Amino acid sequence: MKRFARDIGLPPEQVTPNDIKRWFAKFDHWSRETRRSHRNSVALFFAWAHDDGHLQTNPAAKLAPVTADLPAPKPAPDRVWRESLIAAPARVMVMLYLACIAGLRRAEVAQVNTRDLIEGFDGWQLLVHGKGGKERIIPITDELAAMIAAGAAGHTPGEPAEGWLFPGQIDGHLSPAYVGKLCSEAMPGVWSMHSLRHRFATRAYRGTRNIRAVQELLGHTNVAITQRYTAVDDEEMRAAMNAAAAPVRHQLSA
């Protein structure tokens, strides 16, 4: 805001929407994230000044939003998964399985309880406690169901066989941050627990080509979010390129 005030050279009450637009137009070399950060700062300042009675109007009220760059999917490769399992203690191994085999977030892993295990008609299911208090039921493998059914006692001798899978001090279970920390410590390099969720999403989509099913499994409210989790492999891109090039090749050979 100091830079904005210096460049504009006007008191806030004299700034017009066109002044703001012209100022942003001067910096067309900015990256998307830089432009987004400056835009939000300007918008928040004038919204506060107007709401607090310092300005009669808000000159930034119609300032167009700048969307954030979409993060590229980063699924953990097979090597990372294998090395993580080798390095992980028994308790952390169960956490890794929940992220990689069921696609759970760290907060969802932290809240797994033996009571959440459901024996459905087609196999085992898990009641997942998701973001914003939203719950979903997902299918899980027999192997993962056995880990959950064993309770905390299954990975840590002396712990109870029923209740929270990862007992702790936060409402009876471990905190999401601590779960993420434990998993990151077991994973090599810069890889994190969330990359296992990306791995789950990518493999689930490649195996089924059903983005809606993957969306439901991950608990996303918008399929566009799910698409950010699914990486496209080189073979898929080459196949797409060959499909696009086929008519051209046919014309050249004719």
N, C-alpha and C positions, 0 to 999 in steps of 0.2 A: 504493500500500500504506500510505502514511502516513495518507491519508484514511480508509482502511478501518480501520486500527488505532485512529485517534482516535474514529471513530463507534462501533465495537464496544466499545471500552473494556475488553477482556479480553486476557490473555496468549494467545499462539497455542495453547498446550496446552488451554485451556478453551473454545476456539471450537468450536461444534457446526455440523452441516449446516444446522439451522434458523436459527442466527444469521446464516449467510451468505445464506440465502434471504430472510430478513426484511430484511437490509440492501439487497439488490438491489431488493426490492419497493418500497422507499421512493423509488426514483428511476425511476418509470415515465415521466418526461418525457425521459429520455435517448434520444439517437438510437441506432440499431442499432449503428453503428460505435463509439460511446462505450461502450455496454453490452458490446460484444464485447471491446474493449480492457481494460476493468476485469475482466471475467470471466476473460480469459486471464491477467492479472496475478495474480489471487487463486488461480487453479488452479495456476499454475506455482510460486507461492510455497509453497503447502501440499504440493504434490507433492515439491518439493525438501526441505522440512523433514522430511517423512515418510521419503523415500528416504535421507536423510543421518542418520537416527536421532534427530532432535530431537523427533519426535512419534511416538507409538505408532500413531495412526491418521491418515488423511487426511480431514478434514471436507469437502473440496472434491472428493472422488473422483467423486461422482455429480452434480456441478454440470452442468446441461444446457448444451451448447454453444450459442453464438450464431453463426449463419451470417453471412457477410459480405454486404453489399448487392451485388446483381448489377450489374456495370457495363453501361451501355447501349452497344449497338453504335455505333461512330463511323466509318462508311466514308468515305473521302475522296471528295468529289464530283468531277465531271468537270473543273470549273475548277481545282481543286487539282492534279489529275493533269496537265493541260495545262501549267500554270505550272511545275510541278516539272520536266517534261521540257525546257522552254525554259531553265530556270536551271541544269540539271545538266550537268557536264562528262561526257565520253564514258564514263568508268569508272563514275561514279555513275548514269548513265542505265541501264546494264546492271543495276546493283543494284536500281533502281526497277522495272525490268521484271520481275525475278525475284520481287519482292514483290507486284506488282500483277497480273501475268499468270499467275504460278504459285502465288501465295499463300504464299511462303516466309517463315519467320521470319528475323531478321537473322543469327542464328547459322548457319542453314542456308544463307543467301546467302554468308556468309563462307567456307563449306567447299565450295562448288561447284568441281568439278574436271572437266577435259575428259574424263577417264576415266569420269565418271558419266553421260555421254551414251549412250543406248541407242536403236538403230534397231529399233523393234518392228514387228510385223506391220501394225498400223493406223496407224503414224506414230511420230514421235520421242517418247522417254520420258526421264525424268531420275531417277537414283538420288539420293534426298535423305537426308542424314545428319541425323536429327532428334534430339529431346530424349532424354536418357538412353541414347544410343547406338542408338536404334531407327532403322531404315532403312525407307524406303518408296519405291515406284516410282510416279511420276505421269506422265500424258501432258502434253506441252508443244507449243506451236505451232512451226511450221517457222521462224518468225522468231526465236523465242527459242533454238531449237536452233542456228541459224546463229551467234548471238551467242556461245553457249557453245563451239561447235566452233572458233571463231576464237581462243579462248584469251585470255590477257591481252594478246597482241599486237593483238587486234582493237580494243581500246579505248585501249591505251597503246603507242605505237611504241617498239620496243626491248625490250619484255617478251617472254617465251617464248610460243610458239604452242600449247604443251601444258602440262598440269599445272594448278596452281591458277589459277582465273579471276581471283582477287584476291590476288596474292602479298604476303606480309608476314612479320612476325617471330614470329607465334604459330603454332608448328608448321608454318611455311611459308606461312601465309595471314594475312590481316588479322583482327584481333579483332572479335567481334560488336559490341562497344561502338563501335569506330571506324567500322564499316559503318553503324551506326545514326546516328552523329554526322554522317557525310558526307551521308546521305540527308536528315536533318533540316535541314541547312544549305541544301539545294536546295529544300526544300518551304516554301511560304509560311506565315506566321503560326505557330500552335501545332501544326500538323499534323506527324505523325511517320510514320516508315516503317511502323509497325504499323497505321496507319489504311489503308494500301494492302492489307494482309492482310484487314482487315475489308471493304474494297471488293471484293476478290476473292471472299470468302465470300458477301457479299450478292448480287453479280451472278450468281455460280454457282448459288445457290439459286433466285433469281427466274427464271433461265433454264430450270431443270430441275424445280424443286419436289422434288428428291431430296436430303433432308438427309443421308442415309447416304453418298451419293457425295461430298458436300461434306466430311463428316467424314473420309473416307479421304484426300481431297486435302489437307486441312489437317494430317493426322496427329494428330487428337485421339483420346484413349482413350475419351472419353465424349461421346455425342451432345448432352448438355446443355451442354457447353462450346461446341460448334459453334453451338448456338442463340443463344448470347450474342454471336456474331460476325455474325449475319444480321439486318439491320435490316428492319423491316416498313414499307413506304411508305404514304403517305396514301391512295392509291387502294385498297390492300389493306384498310386499316381501314374505308374507306367502303363497300367491297363487302361486308365482313363485317357492318357495321351495317345495310346495306340488306337483306341476307339475313335478319337477325334481325327486322327491322321489317316484312318482307313479309306475314307472317300477320296482323299487327295491322292493317295498311293494308287488307287484304282484308276483315277483319271490319267495319271502319269504313265501307267502301264498300258493304257488303252491305245 
